[in-house]
Amino acid sequence: MVKETIFWLFGYRRCDYCYEFSNSGWCDNEGWWYCEECQMNCVMDVWSEDPVPAESWLQFGSRKVRQLPGVAASQLLTCGCELVKLSGQVGWMGGHL
């Protein structure tokens, strides 16, 4: 009881399914609290007999095309930051010559 009270003070609760202490989880509609792992297992139904449908090559390609602008912007921003950092170092080193 003391251990559970101390854990509760630090934001941990005991999962009603696996009885482990965790600080991340959710209450269901009936007020039972489940840790994140148990909740995800219930939502995802990991032990289901039905296979997850595979993604077709057309869906995969369209998803990658939609991600392309974000990836390109991220790469340009990273390259620009590295260029600014390098030019600052070169300028600092040039001032010391």
Secondary structure, DSSP 8 states (H G I E B T S, - for coil): -HHHHHHHHTT-EE-TTT--EES-EEE-TTS-EEEHHHHHHHHHTTT-SS------HHHHHHHHHHHHHHHHHHHHHHHHHHHHHHHHHHHHHHHT-
